[in-house]
Amino acid sequence: MSQPPAPSAQVTAAEISRIAGVTRATVSNWRRRHEDFPEPSGGTESSPLYDLESVRAWLTSRGHASAATPSEELRTTLRLHAHGGGTSDLLLLVLAAAARSPEELTAATQLPDAELATRAQRDAASTADAVPDAETVRFETGDAAVLRALYACVRDEGSQAALGVLAERELEDSAASGAYQTPAPLADLLARLIPGSPARVLDPACGSGTLLAAAARRGARELYGQDTLPVQARRSAVSLMLTAPEATVTVHAADSLRADSFPGLVADAVLCNPPFGVRDWGHDELAYDPRWAYGVPPRAESELAWVQHALAHLTPGGYAALLLPPAMAGRASGRRVRAELVRDGALRAVIALPVGTAVPLHVGLQIWVLQRPEPGGPERKSVLFVDTAADAATAGGRGGTATTARTRGVNRSASPDWAGITARALGAWRAFTESPDTYEGEPGVAHAASVVDLLDDVVDLTPARLVRASRAEVDPAELSVEADAIRRSLAEAAKSLARTAGQEGWSAAGASAREWRTVTASDLSRGGALTLLRTPPDNVRGRGQAASGGDGRPEPRAVLTGSDIATGSGPTGEPMVLHDDTAPVIAVGDVLVRGVASTDGPMARVAGEEDAGALPGPQVHLFRPDPARLDAWFLAGFLGAEENIAGASTGSTALTVSPGRLRVPLLPLEEQRRYGEAFRHVHALRAEAQRATRLAEETARLLSGGLTGGQLLPRGT
């Protein structure tokens, strides 16, 4: 791992603010007011770069201790001590460090440099056989800073946080692009679409291993993965060994289409989120490949190659679920292959997702569910089509009115309503699989199209087109009653919103904005004013369906997600069972903060009775204030402030909130309570506005659909 001495890393003003735990405006003030502030060492006049070591020395001389989180410290240290040997040796060290206790990791960080390098090399070497294409491990004294930062990151933020930083670093150093992680709720949905409990699961484009981890949570015990990028394959292997220690993990680095690492593998299930729109996928050299049982995929249809690759690896009767772009459902070039998939009964369902559920965010992706036909098996006469993006309204939030099945959709201006999406997709799929020949569908939501009807000149498998055709089945009288009921609910919600808004104004603070001294949440935690509780990792939680049941077993608990905070709903995450009594459980008065920065709804709220007893989801931070020192609503209001979230967030595509860096004003408890009441009022106002918006959107949708579908008539007709 040792390399010739490298120049110090360069950092932006934004990175300096994160290191020092201050706002970017404060850094700008330092540049103007202090003549000894380091001069730019690169960049441009509008976006200067500064020498990291010089900045650190200046901050130390001014008494500014680093406020960076352990993961941010690891990221910065890797930049400062860059080396050309990759990070596979450090991935091995993460795997070894995860098995150590916090006390052991602390002791390791306190070792002299030479002893630390020896200890780290011994630890990493003990796991060398676990990571594909791992390099020979060699640490030297010059690597001590990186090793300490890595041990501290694993100790304080967990092994997955360290893995993410290392993978991010290696992807930056490589020419790779387009490596995006499948959102955890979407990975869970794909895994739940596989009937039964498959033991052997393959992901031929495994990336960071999210889909295989979802399969492991549902009971899979043999996990096989392959990815073109070696860094992703290594990351996936280590991540799966940490999150699913009871499973057998086999991951290889190679192109699955050109160089299948598992040519003889017959899996119970295949889950995959393959790369989209790749033209150089091997069309010419693979023209006679035996996997193309349904026809040679056209050069522009790499996705159909992945579909057939998945089917080729399935046991007869086994299922595959793939996340695919919507264009492949209707492109003329893929018509013949689509027709054969439908005719042979291999395609079982196409589920359309709303825009924004996964990268690319501007496209509504589709899930294709496939099943390898069994010799002599039953004839498959229909294919299920589900449009989870059919409605724009999100299911009723906290305090909202109940809605019918057709109102459970997605508000495209907010976070994906994963609970609604999952319920709609799984509900239709399970009903269809129970009786595919008699399934009647749900008008405007799900429709089972006959194979004969699908095999026309274009073989267009777009769910929106096929589901929309079923809207004519809606009874006019039923729709009229439903539209009238929701219109009355909208009128009531509008009145409630007006009452909550009130007639009184808010007084100005004076000629200038009020200023106050602030401290970080970490400081408050150290002082005992609040407790910052960490979400339990997957290896101490289990899915309710797999773990519950039987005398003496713990009951599954509801899970509150970041989307629930944004939409104002109660806990909607899939229930989980705790296997660790020390894991946090939400109590009334806790402050819940979303872990990913966004402007699509509130970032924080105070837990109520409906949240009590639930578990915080994987992207939810839980703050438990001492009521004798901190008012909960005061804390939630300031923790969720837009400027506060921005100052405590790191990342490029997704901004991850570092909870310990959020800042809170130091105010007397009595004054906190006055602010708390104001924030409580703002929260109620937002909830009423969200409810009115949902009902307005749903009213407009029902009326518009009824008019265009012929079920409703204009007034006066």
DAMO-V993575 format. One record per residue. RES is the residue in one small letter. SS is DSSP state (hx for helix, st for strand, lp for the rest). PHI is phi in whole degrees, 0 to 359 (999 if undefined). Layout:
# DAMO-V993575
RES	SS	PHI
RES	SS	PHI
This chain:
# DAMO-V993575
m	lp	999
s	lp	290
q	lp	219
p	lp	300
p	lp	307
a	lp	256
p	lp	296
s	lp	298
a	lp	292
q	st	250
v	st	229
t	lp	272
a	hx	297
a	hx	296
e	hx	291
i	hx	297
s	hx	297
r	hx	289
i	hx	297
a	hx	274
g	lp	73
v	lp	232
t	lp	279
r	hx	294
a	hx	297
t	hx	296
v	hx	297
s	hx	298
n	hx	296
w	hx	300
r	hx	298
r	hx	280
r	hx	267
h	lp	247
e	lp	293
d	lp	271
f	lp	296
p	lp	306
e	lp	285
p	lp	303
s	lp	250
g	st	179
g	st	79
t	lp	237
e	lp	296
s	lp	276
s	lp	226
p	st	287
l	st	243
y	st	235
d	st	293
l	hx	298
e	hx	296
s	hx	296
v	hx	295
r	hx	298
a	hx	297
w	hx	295
l	hx	298
t	hx	297
s	hx	295
r	lp	264
g	lp	82
h	lp	266
a	lp	287
s	lp	297
a	lp	254
a	lp	292
t	lp	290
p	hx	304
s	hx	291
e	hx	294
e	hx	296
l	hx	295
r	hx	299
t	hx	293
t	hx	295
l	hx	296
r	hx	292
l	hx	288
h	lp	248
a	lp	295
h	lp	217
g	lp	265
g	lp	269
g	lp	80
t	lp	238
s	hx	297
d	hx	294
l	hx	288
l	hx	298
l	hx	299
l	hx	293
v	hx	300
l	hx	299
a	hx	288
a	hx	294
a	lp	297
a	lp	273
r	lp	267
s	lp	282
p	hx	304
e	hx	294
e	hx	293
l	hx	293
t	hx	298
a	hx	298
a	hx	295
t	hx	293
q	lp	265
l	lp	288
p	lp	300
d	hx	306
a	hx	296
e	hx	293
l	hx	296
a	hx	298
t	hx	295
r	hx	298
a	hx	296
q	hx	295
r	hx	294
d	hx	296
a	hx	294
a	hx	297
s	lp	290
t	lp	242
a	hx	299
d	hx	284
a	hx	274
v	lp	250
p	lp	295
d	lp	56
a	lp	289
e	lp	274
t	lp	296
v	lp	279
r	lp	209
f	lp	251
e	lp	231
t	hx	299
g	hx	292
d	hx	266
a	hx	301
a	hx	297
v	hx	295
l	hx	297
r	hx	296
a	hx	296
l	hx	291
y	hx	302
a	hx	293
c	hx	294
v	hx	297
r	hx	294
d	hx	266
e	hx	240
g	lp	99
s	hx	293
q	hx	294
a	hx	296
a	hx	295
l	hx	300
g	hx	299
v	hx	294
l	hx	295
a	hx	295
e	hx	300
r	hx	296
e	hx	289
l	hx	294
e	hx	296
d	hx	283
s	lp	265
a	lp	270
a	lp	290
s	lp	216
g	lp	78
a	lp	268
y	lp	237
q	lp	275
t	lp	290
p	lp	305
a	hx	303
p	hx	297
l	hx	289
a	hx	299
d	hx	296
l	hx	297
l	hx	300
a	hx	294
r	hx	284
l	lp	284
i	lp	275
p	lp	296
g	lp	73
s	lp	231
p	lp	297
a	lp	270
r	st	244
v	st	234
l	st	242
d	st	232
p	lp	283
a	lp	222
c	lp	285
g	lp	54
s	lp	272
g	lp	91
t	hx	298
l	hx	291
l	hx	293
a	hx	296
a	hx	296
a	hx	295
a	hx	296
r	hx	294
r	lp	259
g	lp	108
a	lp	296
r	lp	241
e	st	234
l	st	245
y	st	239
g	st	223
q	st	213
d	st	211
t	lp	295
l	lp	274
p	hx	303
v	hx	296
q	hx	290
a	hx	296
r	hx	295
r	hx	298
s	hx	298
a	hx	299
v	hx	294
s	hx	300
l	hx	292
m	hx	294
l	hx	278
t	hx	273
a	lp	228
p	lp	296
e	lp	277
a	lp	267
t	st	270
v	st	248
t	st	227
v	st	230
h	st	235
a	st	254
a	lp	186
d	lp	281
s	lp	296
l	lp	286
r	lp	273
a	lp	221
d	lp	296
s	lp	281
f	lp	232
p	lp	298
g	lp	258
l	lp	284
v	lp	244
a	st	260
d	st	285
a	st	206
v	st	233
l	st	241
c	st	201
n	lp	238
p	lp	284
p	lp	293
f	lp	259
g	lp	63
v	lp	270
r	lp	272
d	lp	266
w	lp	257
g	lp	108
h	lp	303
d	lp	289
e	lp	287
l	lp	253
a	lp	300
y	lp	250
d	lp	292
p	lp	293
r	lp	290
w	lp	275
a	lp	290
y	lp	251
g	lp	118
v	lp	291
p	lp	296
p	lp	300
r	lp	303
a	lp	272
e	lp	239
s	hx	299
e	hx	297
l	hx	289
a	hx	291
w	hx	294
v	hx	300
q	hx	286
h	hx	298
a	hx	296
l	hx	297
a	hx	294
h	lp	264
l	st	267
t	st	289
p	st	307
g	st	92
g	st	285
y	st	248
a	st	228
a	st	230
l	st	237
l	st	265
l	st	225
p	lp	286
p	hx	292
a	hx	297
m	hx	290
a	hx	287
g	lp	222
r	lp	297
a	hx	298
s	hx	296
g	hx	260
r	hx	301
r	hx	294
v	hx	293
r	hx	300
a	hx	299
e	hx	292
l	hx	298
v	hx	289
r	hx	298
d	lp	278
g	lp	82
a	lp	284
l	st	272
r	st	254
a	st	201
v	st	232
i	st	243
a	st	274
l	lp	256
p	lp	292
v	lp	300
g	lp	94
t	lp	280
a	lp	200
v	lp	291
p	lp	285
l	lp	290
h	lp	274
v	lp	239
g	lp	275
l	lp	286
q	st	232
i	st	254
w	st	259
v	st	256
l	st	237
q	st	221
r	lp	287
p	lp	300
e	lp	266
p	lp	302
g	lp	75
g	lp	285
p	lp	292
e	lp	287
r	lp	257
k	lp	258
s	st	212
v	st	232
l	st	274
f	st	235
v	st	233
d	st	245
t	lp	286
a	lp	263
a	lp	295
d	lp	246
a	lp	263
a	lp	269
t	st	272
a	lp	303
g	lp	310
g	lp	272
r	lp	298
g	lp	84
g	lp	278
t	lp	274
a	lp	291
t	lp	233
t	lp	282
a	hx	301
r	hx	284
t	hx	266
r	lp	275
g	st	227
v	lp	226
n	lp	276
r	lp	290
s	lp	268
a	lp	237
s	lp	296
p	lp	304
d	lp	277
w	hx	298
a	hx	297
g	hx	291
i	hx	299
t	hx	295
a	hx	298
r	hx	292
a	hx	295
l	hx	290
g	hx	300
a	hx	292
w	hx	296
r	hx	293
a	hx	296
f	hx	293
t	hx	292
e	hx	292
s	lp	206
p	lp	297
d	lp	280
t	lp	246
y	lp	297
e	lp	265
g	lp	78
e	st	227
p	lp	309
g	lp	81
v	lp	234
a	st	220
h	st	208
a	st	263
a	st	267
s	st	288
v	hx	301
v	hx	300
d	hx	292
l	hx	284
l	lp	275
d	lp	261
d	lp	289
v	lp	248
v	lp	50
d	lp	278
l	lp	255
t	lp	286
p	hx	301
a	hx	302
r	hx	293
l	hx	285
v	hx	289
r	hx	298
a	hx	295
s	hx	276
r	hx	294
a	hx	296
e	hx	281
v	lp	293
d	lp	289
p	hx	302
a	hx	295
e	hx	296
l	hx	294
s	hx	297
v	hx	296
e	hx	295
a	hx	295
d	hx	293
a	hx	294
i	hx	287
r	hx	294
r	hx	294
s	hx	298
l	hx	296
a	hx	298
e	hx	294
a	hx	295
a	hx	296
k	hx	295
s	hx	296
l	hx	297
a	hx	297
r	hx	295
t	hx	293
a	hx	298
g	lp	73
q	lp	253
e	lp	274
g	lp	274
w	lp	249
s	lp	284
a	lp	284
a	lp	285
g	lp	140
a	lp	292
s	lp	224
a	lp	295
r	lp	290
e	lp	240
w	lp	208
r	lp	277
t	st	238
v	st	226
t	st	278
a	hx	298
s	hx	298
d	hx	297
l	hx	296
s	hx	293
r	hx	296
g	lp	276
g	lp	86
a	lp	285
l	st	208
t	st	240
l	st	261
l	st	259
r	lp	268
t	lp	296
p	lp	293
p	lp	291
d	hx	298
n	hx	283
v	hx	245
r	st	232
g	st	221
r	st	295
g	hx	302
q	hx	293
a	hx	270
a	hx	251
s	lp	270
g	lp	104
g	lp	94
d	lp	294
g	lp	83
r	lp	271
p	lp	292
e	lp	282
p	lp	294
r	st	250
a	st	295
v	st	238
l	st	265
t	lp	256
g	hx	298
s	hx	295
d	hx	297
i	hx	294
a	hx	293
t	hx	268
g	lp	81
s	lp	270
g	lp	284
p	lp	297
t	lp	239
g	st	293
e	st	297
p	st	303
m	st	227
v	st	249
l	st	275
h	lp	248
d	lp	218
d	lp	292
t	lp	273
a	lp	292
p	lp	287
v	lp	236
i	lp	293
a	lp	238
v	lp	301
g	lp	97
d	lp	293
v	st	255
l	st	250
v	st	235
r	st	294
g	lp	273
v	st	237
a	lp	295
s	lp	198
t	lp	250
d	lp	268
g	lp	160
p	lp	299
m	lp	268
a	st	213
r	st	201
v	st	265
a	lp	292
g	lp	252
e	lp	299
e	lp	290
d	lp	267
a	lp	300
g	lp	91
a	lp	279
l	st	260
p	st	289
g	lp	290
p	lp	294
q	lp	239
v	st	229
h	st	262
l	st	245
f	st	251
r	st	245
p	st	281
d	lp	281
p	lp	298
a	lp	281
r	lp	233
l	lp	223
d	lp	276
a	hx	297
w	hx	289
f	hx	300
l	hx	297
a	hx	297
g	hx	298
f	hx	280
l	hx	297
g	lp	271
a	lp	297
e	hx	302
e	hx	293
n	hx	295
i	hx	299
a	hx	298
g	hx	288
a	lp	250
s	st	249
t	st	226
g	lp	125
s	lp	248
t	lp	286
a	lp	237
l	lp	269
t	st	269
v	st	277
s	lp	266
p	hx	299
g	hx	292
r	hx	266
l	lp	296
r	st	247
v	st	227
p	st	294
l	lp	268
l	lp	229
p	lp	300
l	hx	301
e	hx	298
e	hx	288
q	hx	305
r	hx	294
r	hx	294
y	hx	297
g	hx	300
e	hx	296
a	hx	294
f	hx	294
r	hx	297
h	hx	296
v	hx	298
h	hx	298
a	hx	296
l	hx	298
r	hx	296
a	hx	298
e	hx	293
a	hx	294
q	hx	297
r	hx	297
a	hx	297
t	hx	296
r	hx	301
l	hx	292
a	hx	295
e	hx	296
e	hx	291
t	hx	299
a	hx	297
r	hx	296
l	hx	296
l	hx	294
s	hx	296
g	hx	296
g	hx	293
l	hx	291
t	hx	285
g	hx	273
g	lp	86
q	lp	275
l	lp	241
l	lp	245
p	lp	299
r	lp	301
g	lp	84
t	lp	279
